Amino acid sequence: MPALQRAIAAAGGNHTILVVDDESSDGTVEYLAQAYPAVEVLPLKWSGFARACNSGVMQAKTEIVILLNNDMVVEENFIGPLVEAIEAPEVFAASAKFLDEEGRLENVLGNRTSAVWRQGLMEIYHETNPEKLNRRVPQLYAQGGGMVCRRRNFIDLGGFDTLYEPFYWEDVDLSYRAWKRGWRILYEPNAVCRHFQGRTTARDYSAHYLRLTSMRNCFLFHWKNLTERDIFARHLALIPARAAGDILLNGQGVDYAAVVAALGKLREVAAKRILERSFAVLTDSEVLRRANGE
């Protein structure tokens, strides 16, 4: 909180802090009331990442909102560059430069995201080369734990999709849908924060569950959002091979189990696929070309 307050003071203007408390059990609400009485708190019954973020954006009273996870520590000059990055009306969102807790880039997710098609899936790449992280450029998605967007556009998109509960791929999905509607997503290197990543999920969930959830949501993302016929057909054709190979080669069955779990949401994802197709103005190939800066 002190780091965020310093960033607000450096930015000037009219800023408010809204903390969405997703049924914490560590006395957060009481602590904030005592130590930071000016901070607004929205207490929720347990909602999960997507619903909690959506509730916070709905509660916000400002045109521009910055979403920050509780494991982010921002640098003083954080807010100004991030807000400046979305001044153009065609820009939906921008996200910051993320460092790890030691100030390194090597193992951090979310910086200048891009993607390639590999084995029937959109494989996401996170840039770690410092020489490629010094300019404001397009990217595939803005990481939900440290991004800025316009509140109205976020609401128009329906916010983070609860299809992916409890977590993973919501921010990829949100940005991808924005791209397909003709908006842009940017990476802003001058807004810097440190990400103490993976603390909560690693504490509360097994590594197998995290892999399974991520893979299930990967399939859901593709089934919902890929509308270019040839790309979607190649994706579907490779699913049986991935699932069979997963069982035969390593015996863990993560891909197979993920497909089965995703099929349980097939009716929901089919309805959302129809909706997204009705709003799309760019093809999947066009999105990747633009998001990758080509």
VENKARA-V445485 format. One record per helix or strand of 2 or more residues. SS is the DSSP state (helix for helix, strand for strand). FROM is the first residue (numbers start at 1). LEN is the number of residues. If there is no record, write none. Layout:
[[SS:FROM:LEN] [SS:FROM:LEN]]
This chain:
[[helix:2:10] [strand:18:5] [helix:28:8] [strand:40:5] [helix:49:11] [strand:64:5] [strand:72:3] [helix:79:6] [strand:91:9] [strand:113:6] [strand:121:6] [helix:130:3] [strand:137:2] [strand:146:5] [helix:151:6] [helix:162:3] [helix:170:11] [strand:184:12] [helix:199:6] [helix:207:19] [helix:229:21] [helix:254:10] [helix:266:14] [helix:284:8]]
